């Protein structure tokens, strides 16, 4: 009798383990735009010498060059990570010969996954757009918005409302998407409460520029103040809400979450801006790790498309969590960037490899 009970327990445990391993895993890809090791280290020292990235057991390095340039832009890097091919700078979702590529998001959809995109830029910006668009020029936002209508993405969060409803062709894509089942919201509370399976949450008419210590950050000084008052931190809260929504849909899911404005702080050579954006991203990593640890069948990959600014830490004080950065350039650099991984098959992301391998490694997990 005792032997039979032990055997029964063995089969129950074995079946449970097999079930977990056989279920398609959720995939959470987090991209800190412009986030090199110095951005991470600066944020860590500014945060009592702590970062959520310390919870990751596996770390690799990614080579970021594009097909035509040692120094990539976000479009080429986003395409490499989303679709597994090097392409020219400024190109989205096309290989270097102009052939359209299928992204990991689209492949996941074909396999029954729910999908989502979150960015602290406009949602049509290079990194998020690399996961659904095929176009030869990253700044053609209106055609990219048109492709968004056909993407089938369940949830998206970011700026760019004007490219949907204030267009040169006079179309109102928001109305068109509403007719096809989408609902649109304009603040985080409404997003959290909305129960639709398809939601667009617009955080700004164009770019959701950041407000930090009373300073509103913007590339262009001539933008109307009423449209760009600056935003407060929303990445962690919208990520938590989106993960809850995706879980409730009952399917495995793919989500890409971008901390877009780490890059913008690097371009501005503004260490406070850059660090504030990393710390917002760091809080979001905490939310994601909490979900993944509880779920036990979620792969988390945190990386960057490139480093921005050639940042260095030249002095500081650990006791007061203060540092001083210097920058080599207002542009991107060709430095390798780190890749942190957690969850099932996280060991695949160890080592040094081309950024295209991020797609290949994710694909191998999806196809297991």
C-alpha positions in Angstrom: 0.0 0.0 0.0 2.8 2.4 1.0 4.6 1.6 -2.3 1.5 2.4 -4.3 1.1 5.7 -2.5 4.7 6.6 -3.3 4.3 5.7 -6.9 1.1 7.7 -7.2 2.8 10.8 -5.7 5.7 10.3 -8.1 3.4 10.3 -11.1 1.5 13.3 -9.9 4.7 15.3 -9.3 6.2 14.1 -12.6 3.0 15.1 -14.5 3.0 18.5 -12.8 6.6 19.2 -13.8 5.9 17.9 -17.4 2.8 20.1 -17.7 4.8 23.2 -16.7 7.6 22.3 -19.1 5.3 21.5 -22.0 3.2 24.8 -21.7 4.4 27.5 -24.0 6.3 30.0 -21.8 5.5 33.7 -21.6 8.2 36.0 -23.0 9.0 39.4 -21.6 11.6 41.3 -23.6 12.7 44.6 -21.9 14.8 47.0 -23.9 16.6 50.0 -22.2 17.2 52.2 -25.2 20.7 53.6 -25.0 21.4 51.5 -21.9 25.1 50.5 -21.7 27.0 49.3 -18.6 27.7 52.9 -17.5 24.0 53.8 -17.6 23.3 50.8 -15.4 26.2 51.5 -13.1 25.3 55.2 -12.8 21.7 54.2 -11.9 22.9 51.6 -9.4 25.3 54.0 -7.5 22.6 56.6 -7.5 20.2 54.1 -5.9 22.1 53.1 -2.8 24.3 50.8 -4.8 21.4 48.5 -5.8 19.6 47.5 -9.0 17.0 44.9 -9.8 19.4 43.4 -12.4 21.3 41.8 -9.6 18.6 39.1 -9.4 19.5 37.8 -12.9 21.7 34.7 -12.9 22.6 34.7 -16.5 24.4 37.6 -18.3 25.6 37.9 -21.8 26.9 40.6 -24.2 25.4 41.7 -27.5 27.2 43.1 -30.5 25.1 46.0 -31.8 26.5 47.0 -35.2 24.0 47.3 -38.1 24.4 46.0 -41.6 25.9 49.2 -43.0 27.4 50.9 -39.9 29.5 50.0 -37.0 27.3 52.4 -34.9 23.7 51.3 -35.1 20.5 53.2 -34.7 17.4 52.0 -32.9 15.6 50.9 -36.1 18.3 48.6 -37.3 19.0 47.3 -33.8 15.3 46.8 -33.1 14.9 44.9 -36.4 17.9 42.7 -35.5 16.4 41.7 -32.1 12.8 41.4 -33.3 13.5 39.6 -36.6 17.0 38.1 -36.6 18.5 40.0 -39.5 21.0 42.9 -39.7 19.7 45.8 -41.8 20.6 49.4 -42.6 20.2 52.2 -40.1 16.7 53.8 -40.3 15.1 50.7 -41.7 12.4 48.7 -39.9 11.4 45.1 -40.5 13.2 44.7 -43.8 16.5 42.9 -44.5 19.3 44.7 -46.2 17.9 43.8 -49.6 14.5 45.3 -48.7 12.7 42.0 -48.1 10.0 42.0 -45.4 10.8 40.1 -42.2 8.5 38.4 -39.7 9.0 39.5 -36.1 9.1 37.3 -33.0 5.8 39.1 -32.0 4.1 38.0 -35.2 5.5 34.5 -34.9 4.2 34.3 -31.4 0.7 35.4 -32.5 0.7 32.6 -35.1 1.3 30.2 -32.2 -1.7 31.5 -30.2 0.1 34.1 -28.0 -1.4 37.3 -26.8 0.8 40.3 -27.4 1.6 43.8 -26.0 4.0 46.7 -26.5 4.8 49.4 -24.0 7.2 52.3 -24.5 8.0 55.7 -23.0 8.3 57.1 -26.5 5.6 57.3 -29.0 4.4 53.8 -29.8 5.5 54.2 -33.5 9.1 55.0 -32.5 11.8 52.7 -33.9 12.0 50.1 -31.1 8.3 49.3 -30.6 7.7 49.7 -34.4 10.4 47.1 -35.1 8.0 44.5 -33.7 5.2 45.1 -36.2 6.2 47.4 -39.0 8.0 46.8 -42.4 9.1 50.1 -43.8 12.3 51.6 -45.2 12.3 54.8 -43.2 11.6 54.8 -39.4 10.2 58.4 -39.3 7.3 57.7 -41.6 5.0 57.6 -38.6 1.6 57.7 -40.5 2.3 54.6 -42.6 3.6 52.9 -39.5 0.4 53.8 -37.7 -1.5 52.2 -40.6 0.5 49.0 -40.1 -0.4 49.1 -36.4 -4.1 48.8 -37.3 -3.3 45.4 -38.9 -1.0 44.2 -36.2 -3.5 42.4 -34.0 -1.6 43.5 -30.9 -3.8 43.2 -27.8 -2.4 46.1 -25.7 -0.2 49.0 -26.6 1.0 51.9 -24.4 2.8 55.0 -25.6 2.6 58.4 -27.2 1.8 59.2 -30.9 -1.9 59.8 -30.8 -1.6 62.5 -33.5 -0.4 60.0 -36.1 -3.7 58.1 -35.7 -6.2 61.0 -35.7 -4.5 64.2 -37.0 -3.2 62.8 -40.3 -2.3 64.4 -43.6 -4.6 61.9 -45.3 -7.5 63.0 -43.0 -8.1 59.4 -41.9 -9.0 58.8 -38.2 -7.4 55.5 -37.5 -8.6 55.6 -33.9 -12.2 55.4 -35.2 -11.2 52.7 -37.7 -9.6 50.6 -34.9 -12.6 51.2 -32.6 -14.9 49.8 -35.3 -12.6 46.7 -35.3 -12.8 46.1 -31.6 -10.2 48.3 -30.0 -10.9 50.7 -27.1 -8.7 53.7 -26.4 -7.9 55.3 -23.1 -5.8 58.4 -22.1 -4.9 57.9 -18.5 -3.5 55.0 -16.4 -6.6 54.7 -14.2 -8.9 54.1 -17.2 -6.3 51.7 -18.6 -6.3 49.6 -15.4 -10.1 49.5 -15.2 -10.8 48.7 -18.9 -11.6 45.0 -19.5 -11.3 44.9 -23.3 -9.0 42.4 -25.0 -7.7 45.2 -27.3 -6.7 48.5 -25.8 -4.6 51.4 -26.9 -3.4 53.7 -24.1 -2.1 57.0 -25.6 0.2 58.8 -23.2 0.8 61.9 -25.4 -0.1 63.4 -28.7 3.5 62.8 -29.9 6.4 62.0 -27.5 5.6 61.7 -23.8 8.5 63.8 -22.7 9.7 63.4 -19.1 9.3 65.9 -16.2 12.0 65.6 -13.7 12.7 68.0 -10.8 10.7 70.7 -12.6 12.5 70.4 -15.9 10.5 69.3 -19.0 12.8 67.5 -21.4 12.3 68.0 -25.2 14.5 67.7 -28.3 12.7 70.7 -29.9 12.3 74.0 -28.1 9.6 75.2 -30.5 7.0 72.6 -29.4 3.8 74.0 -28.0 4.0 73.9 -24.2 0.4 72.8 -23.7 1.2 69.6 -25.7 4.4 68.8 -23.9 4.0 69.5 -20.3 6.1 66.5 -19.3 5.0 63.2 -17.9 5.4 61.5 -14.6 6.6 57.9 -14.3 4.1 55.4 -15.8 6.2 52.5 -17.0 6.1 50.3 -14.0 2.4 50.8 -13.3 1.3 50.3 -16.9 3.5 47.2 -17.1 1.9 45.7 -14.0 -1.6 46.4 -15.4 -0.7 44.9 -18.8 0.8 41.8 -17.3 -2.4 41.3 -15.3 -4.5 41.8 -18.5 -2.3 39.4 -20.5 -2.5 36.7 -17.7 -6.3 37.0 -17.6 -6.6 36.3 -21.4 -5.4 32.8 -20.6 -2.9 32.4 -23.4 0.9 32.5 -23.3 2.0 36.0 -24.2 4.8 38.1 -25.7 5.4 41.6 -24.5 8.1 44.1 -25.3 8.7 46.9 -22.8 11.0 49.8 -23.7 12.6 52.4 -21.4 12.9 54.7 -24.3 14.2 57.9 -22.8 17.4 56.5 -21.2 18.6 57.2 -24.8 17.3 60.7 -24.8 19.2 61.6 -21.6 22.3 60.2 -23.3 21.8 62.3 -26.4 21.4 65.4 -24.2 24.5 64.4 -22.2 22.3 65.0 -19.2 23.1 62.6 -16.4 20.1 63.4 -14.2 17.7 62.8 -17.1 19.5 59.6 -18.1 19.7 58.2 -14.6 16.0 59.1 -13.8 15.0 57.1 -16.9 17.1 54.1 -15.9 15.6 54.2 -12.4 12.1 54.2 -13.8 13.2 51.2 -16.0 14.7 49.5 -12.9 11.4 49.8 -11.0 9.7 48.2 -14.0 12.2 45.3 -13.9 11.2 44.7 -10.3 7.5 44.4 -11.3 8.4 42.0 -14.1 10.6 39.8 -11.9 7.9 39.6 -9.2 5.5 38.4 -11.9 8.0 35.9 -13.4 9.0 34.5 -10.0 5.3 33.9 -9.1 4.4 32.5 -12.6 7.4 30.2 -12.9 6.9 29.8 -16.7 8.0 33.3 -17.9 11.2 34.1 -19.7 12.6 37.6 -19.0 15.3 39.1 -21.2 16.6 42.6 -20.4 18.9 44.3 -22.9 19.6 47.4 -24.9 19.6 48.3 -28.6 22.9 50.3 -28.2 24.7 52.6 -25.8 24.2 56.4 -26.1 26.5 59.2 -25.1 29.8 57.3 -24.5 29.1 57.8 -20.8 31.7 57.4 -18.2 31.7 57.7 -14.4 34.6 60.0 -13.4 33.9 60.5 -9.7 31.3 60.1 -7.0 30.5 59.2 -3.4 28.9 55.9 -2.4 27.9 57.2 1.0 25.7 59.9 -0.6 24.7 57.9 -3.7 26.1 60.6 -6.0 28.2 60.3 -9.1 29.5 62.5 -11.9 29.2 61.4 -15.5 31.2 62.7 -18.5 30.1 62.0 -22.1 32.2 61.4 -25.2 29.5 62.1 -27.8 25.8 63.2 -28.1 25.3 60.2 -30.4 25.2 56.4 -30.2 28.3 54.3 -29.7 29.3 50.9 -30.9 29.9 49.4 -27.5 28.5 46.0 -26.7 25.5 46.0 -24.4 24.6 43.5 -21.7 21.9 40.9 -21.9 20.3 39.7 -18.6 18.0 36.7 -18.6 15.8 34.9 -16.1 13.4 32.0 -16.2 13.1 28.8 -18.4 16.0 28.5 -20.8 17.6 31.6 -19.4 21.0 30.0 -19.8 20.7 30.4 -23.6 21.5 34.1 -23.3 25.0 33.6 -21.8 28.0 34.5 -23.8 29.0 37.0 -26.5 26.9 37.1 -29.7 25.4 39.3 -32.4 22.1 41.1 -31.5 20.4 38.9 -34.1 20.9 36.0 -31.8 18.4 37.4 -29.3 15.7 36.7 -31.9 17.1 33.3 -32.6 17.2 32.4 -28.9 13.7 33.6 -28.3 12.5 31.7 -31.4 14.1 28.4 -30.1 12.2 28.9 -26.8 8.9 29.5 -28.6 9.4 26.5 -30.8 10.4 24.0 -28.1 
